[in-house]
Amino acid sequence: MKSISFDPDLIRRYDIAGPRYTSYPTAVSFKDFSATDYMSQARQSNEDLIPLPLSLYFHIPFCATVCFYCACNKIVTKNREQASIYLAYLFREIELQAALYDPDRCVKQLHWGGGTPTFLNHEQIVTLMTKTRQHFNLLTDDSGDYSIEIDPRSVSAATIQLLREQGFNRFSLGVQDIDERVQRAVNRLQPTEQTLEIIQTCRAQGAKSISIDLIYGLPLQTLAGFSQTLDTVIAWSPDRISLFNYAHLPTLFMPQRRIKSEELPSSEEKLHILQHAVQQLTTAGYVYIGMDHFAKPTDELALAQEQGSLHRNFQGYTTHADCDLVAMGVSAISNVADCYSQNEKTTEAYYAALDAGHLAVTRGITLTEDDHIRRYIIQQLTCQFAVDLKAVEHEFEIKAANYFKSELEQLASMQADQLLEIKGSTLTITPRGRFLVRNICMVFDASLKQASTTQRFSKVI
């Protein structure tokens, strides 16, 4: 079981901006990349001796109201007709994408993200799932990891029942904070009774996993107030809890300009809130998975971490490392064969590409051998808090001591601070260093050395 040690002084010293490593190289390294480039990689993925299963991601960008803290790619509207237009184009992309992959490649993982996927009405939900089944090989035995992000304010018990009938078996609910003062400050009023009703409905419908998203560092949050939020959420007993840091970047994200900076907790209080939250969650029996994720010891993520099979991708932590990720919708990012590729970020450009009869891929990168090596190390560190450099040598036919001479020298100060230890060929992040795993990964990140991109990332804590 992975334990953690929270050292406020250490965290203050290391609290710099850095990537969240949902990919390596990260999206800031993406360059011009065409639909033709992507199609070549997709076809290549069919040629493996045993082609990988597929993971499908659909980006549904619509929200009925704006949450002021939000940094997602979204469209705020109450005009439901916009979703109908969007789905018509998404169906075209489904047809184009499916044509690239052998039809017998099963879909082990499916995820709808947003925006608010439950902005779609019941008919649209059924139609999108029907279209997906027509063109991809979805599992029918409920053994897949089929998840959806839910705004409890936008669903009813009937919606959850419908989603379950359509094959969704994992539900992620946005909560952020239950304090009404905080909710008003971020324009997200959400009664606890409403959230609890949806959680209970998910359980009654046989959900395999229920996850709750929380944010610390929001305006008007206090240590006492957020402690009450955690007490309530812990009593709801979700399988997973994500505890995200609010990064206030109003110059980049327009809705955040509605947040009064003077109402934000100080950096000192924010650190105290986090420290107390970690103590509450671990005392309640949740396991620290990594980054901002906690899970019950019996949850699949915790079990996968114990077994060494945990993976991290654009949806966060997952148990499915052995998949090609095919992402559809505006701004969606795929990871297929040796490439990452991203769709156009605006609906206008996304629609125009599909009107022209081709995929909306606009940015991406083909991984080099060096990228593969560094990605392997970063995956091991973020998922297992350790990496065996002998295994790296065997996998990639390199001499780690020579290849990473500079990096190992840089790690010396972190080793002196007891963030990590190196015994034999194994680099292990200590309980003291686990909250700073992003800092350790940054040492192995060659793309950060090539350009000063840290200003585009949030702080690690």
N, C-alpha and C positions, 0 to 999 in steps of 0.2 A: 504494500500500500504506500502511495506517495505522500509523504508528510511535507509540511511547509513551515518555515520560520519567518516571521515578519520583523524586519529590522528597519524602523523608520529612518534612522540616520543614514543607513546604507542606501535606502530607496531615494532619499533626497539627493544624494550625491550622484546617483545614476539615472535620475529621472530626466532623460533627454527624449527628443522626438525620434521615432523609428518605425519601421514597417511592422505590420501584424503577421506577416509571412503566411498569408493564405495562398501564396504562390512564391516560387523563386524561379527566375527573376520576378520581381514584383511588377505590378502594372505600370509603374512610372518608367520602366525600361522598355515598354512596348514601342515599336516603330511602325512605319507604314507596312501593312500586311494585307494582301489581297484575298478575295474569295478563292481565286485560283490556287494561291499558296495553301490555304486551309483545305481545299478539296483534295489536293495532293496528299496531305498528311492524313486525311480521313480515309482515303483509299488505301494508303500504306498500312493503316491500322487493321484493315481486313486481311492483310497478307501474313500476319503472325501465324506461327504454327497452330496456336490456340488463341484466336482473337479474344480480347478482353470483353467482358460484359459492358453494358452502357450505363451511365448515370445521366439522367436528363434533368436539366434545370430550365424552368420557365420564369421569366421576369414579368410580373404583372405590375405596372408602375403607378396605378391609380390609387388615390386617397380622397375620401370625401371631405376631410378637413386636414389642415396642416399642423403637425406637432412642431413647435418652434425649435426643438433641439435637433431635428432630423437633418442628416447629411446624405440621405439616399437619393438616387435618381428617381424622381417621382413626378406625377402630374396630379395636381390638386384640382378636383372638379366634382360637381354634383351632377354633371351631364353624363348619364349612363350610356348615351349613344356613342361617346368616345371609346368606350370599352368594346362596343360592337365593331367599330371600324378597326380597332387595334387587333382584335381577334381574327378578323378576316385576313389581315396581313400575317399574323402569327401562324395561321393555318397554311399559308403559302410557304412560310419558312419551314414548317414541319415537313411538308412534302419534299422540299429541296434537300433538307438535311437527311431525312430517312432514305432517300434514294442513294446516299453515299455509303450506307452501311449494310452489310449482309443481314438479311431479315431474321436469321436465326440467332443473332446476338441479343440475348435477353437483357432487359432493363432491371438491374438489381436495385437501383436507387433512383428516386424521383423526388424533385423538390420544387414547390412553387414559392417564390419569394417576391418581395415588393419594395416600395409601395405596400398595398394591402390586397393580397390575392382574393380575399373574401369581399372585395368591392364587387366582384362578379356576382350576378344573380344565379339562382339555382339552374336555370336553363343553360346559361353560359358555362357554368362549371361542368355540367354533364356533356355539353357539346365539345368542350376542349378535351376532356378525358376520352370521349368517343373518338375524336380525331386522332389523339395520341395512340390509342389502341389500334386503330386502323393502319397506322404507318410504322409503329414500333412494337416490339415483342414484349409487352408488359406481362409480368407474372400474374397468375390467377389464384395462387394459394396463400396469399397474405404473408409470404416469407420475405418480401422485399422491404426496403427501407423507403417508404413512400410518405413524405412529410410535407406540411404546409404551414406557413406563417399565418397567424390569426390575430385580428383585432377583435377582442371580445365584444366591443361595441357594435360590430358590424355583422354579427351572426346570432342565430337562434338555435335552440335545441334541434330544430328540423334541419338546419344547415349542417350541424355536426353529423347528424344521422346520414344525410346525403353524402357528405364527404367520406364517411366511413364506408358507405355502400359503393362509392366510386373507387375504393382501394386505399385511401389514405389511412395510415395507422400510427402516425406520429404527428403531434400537434405542438407548435411553438406559439405561445401567447405573449404578446407585448403587454407589460404592466408598467414598468419603469419606476413608479412610486405610488403608494396608496394615499399619501398625505394630500388632502384636497387643496391646500395652499400651493403646494408644489405643482399639482395637476393644473391649477388655474394659470400659474406662471408660465407653463409650457403649452397651454391650450390643449390639454388632453384630460378632460373630465371623464372618469371611469370608476363608477361605484364598485366597491369590493364585492357586493352581492352579485352583481352582474358577472364579474370575472369568475367567482366561485361557482356560479351556476353552470358556466361553460366548462369549467374543469370537471365538475361532477358529471356533466353530460358526456364528455370525452371518455371518462372512466366507464360510465354505463354502457357506452358503445364499444368497449373493448380496446381502447387505445393502448398501443404497446409502450408509448413513451409520451410524457407531457413535460414540456420545457417552459420555463418562465424567464423572460428578459427583464432585467433591472438596470438602472443607470444611476451611478453615483456622481456627484458634482453638479447636480441641477440647481437652478435658483431656489432659494429659500430652504434648501435641505439643511437639516441639522443632524448631529450625531444621535440625539434622542429620537427625532422623527424617523430617521432611516432605520433605526433599530426596531421601531414599531412596525415598519413596513416588512422587515425581515421576519419578525415574529409571526406576522400574519401569513406571509408566503410560506414559511417553514411549516406552519400548521396546515396549509393546503397540501403539503407533501408532494410537490412535483418531483419527477425523476431527475430532472436537470435544472440548474439555475445558471443563467449567464449574467455576470455582473460587469457591465461595461462602464468604462470611463467616459464621461462627457467631455469632449474636446470642443472648447468654445472658439470657433474660427469664423466669425461673422463676415470677414472679407471674402471667404470662399463659399459660404452657404447662406443665402439670403434670409431664410426663415429665422436663423439665429440672431439676426439684427433686432428681432422683436423681444429678445431676452435682455433684461437689464443687467449689465455687467456688475453693478454694485450689489445685486441680489445673489450673486454666485458665492458659494462658500469659499473662504480663503484656502490657499494651497495647504496650509497647516490643518485646517478643519477637514478638508477633503481627504487628507492622508489618515486622519483619525477615523473618519467614517469608514474608509476602506479597511483599516486595521481591525476595527470592531466588527465589521461585516464578515471578514475572514474568520474571526474567532467564533462568531455566532454560527456560521455555516458549518465549520468543522466540528464544533461542539454538538451540533445537531446531527452529525454523522455523515455529512457530505464530504466527498473526496475531491481534492483539488486536481483537476485534470490538466490544467495549463492555461496560460493567457488569462482569460476571464471566465472559464468554465468550471462548474462544480457539478458533481453527479453522485447519486446514491451508489454505494459499493456494488449493488446488484445490477446497476445499469450497464447496458452494452458498452458505453464508452469506457467506464471504469474497468470492465472485464477485458476489453480489447487492449487497454493500456497495460494491464497486468500480463497479458499474453504476448505483448510486443507487436500487436497488429494495428494499433491506432494510426489514423491518417489525418492529415489536415489539408483542406482545400478551400475554395471560395465560399462554401457554406459553413466553414468552421471545422470542428472536429467531426470525424466520421469513422465508421467501421469498415468502409469500402475503399481500400487502397487500389484494388484490382479492377478499376473501371476507367474507360475513356469517358470524360465529361463533355457532353454535348449540351451547350447552353443556348437557349433561344429567347428572343425578345430584345427590346431596345437595351443597349449597353451590356448585354450578357457576355460573359467570358467563358470560353470553352478551353479544355485541356485535352487534346487528342494527339496520340502518338508523340512526336517530338516538338509539339508547338503549343503555345497559348494564342488564342485569337479573341478579339473583342468586336462586338457589333457596334454600329453607329450609336451615338449617345443621345440623339434627338429623334423623335418620332418622324419628323419631316425627312431626315436623311435615311432613316430606316425604311420608311414607306417608299421613298424614291428608288432605293436599291432593289427592293422587291418588285416594284412596278417595272423596273428594267429587266426583270427576269433572273436576277442573280442574288446570292446571299449578301447580307448587309455587313460582312466583315470589313473592318477598316484599319484595325491596329492589331499588332501581335508580335510574336518572336518565335524563331526556331531555336531550340536549345542546342548549345554547343556541348561538347564533352565536359568542359569545365562547369557549365551550368548544371549538368546532371550530377556531377560529383558534389557540388555545393548544395544543390537541392536535397540530395540524400542526407547530407550532414544536418542541414537545417530541419528536415523532417524528423530525424531521429531526436534532435535536441528538443523540438517543440512538442513532440508526442511522447517520448520516453525519458526525457531529461538526461539522456546519455547517448554516447556514440562510441562504437568500437572502431578505432582507426585501422586495426588489422582487417576488419571486415570491409572497410573502405578500400584498402589496398587490394584485397582479393577481388572485390567487385569491379574495380576500375583499373587494375594493374598499374598502380602508382606507388611511390614511396612517400607515405604521408609526412614523415619528418622533413623531407625535402620540399614536397609540394606545398606544405603549409608552414614552412619555416617562419615566415613573417607573422602569420596568424598565431602560432603557438607562442611566439615572443610577446605578442600583444595580450595574450591571455594571462601572462604572468602576474599582472597587477590584479586581475580578477581572482586569480588563484590566491594571491596574498590576502585579498579581502574575503576569502573563503566562500566565494560564489560557486566555485567548482573545484574539483580535484582530478588529477590525472594519475592513475595507477596503472603501470604497464602500458597497454595500448588503449585503455578505456578512459574517456573523458566523461565525468559524471557531474551534473549540476547538483549542488548540495541543497538541502531544504532551505538554507539561507539565501540561495541564489535563484530559486524557482520563479519568484515574481519578476525576476530580471532576465528571464530567458531570452527576451527580444534583444537585449544588449549583447548577450553572448553570441546570438545568431548574427548580429551585425558585424562581428569580427570576421565572419566567413563570407560576408556579402560583398562580392567584387564590384557589383553595380554601384554601391555607395561610394566606392573609391574613385569611380570614373567620373561622377558628377555630384555636385552638392544638391541632393534631393531631399534631405531630411526635413526641410521646411514644409514639405508636402505631406508629412505624416503627423499623427497625434503623438503626444508624449506617452512613454511606455507605462506610466502609472497615472 
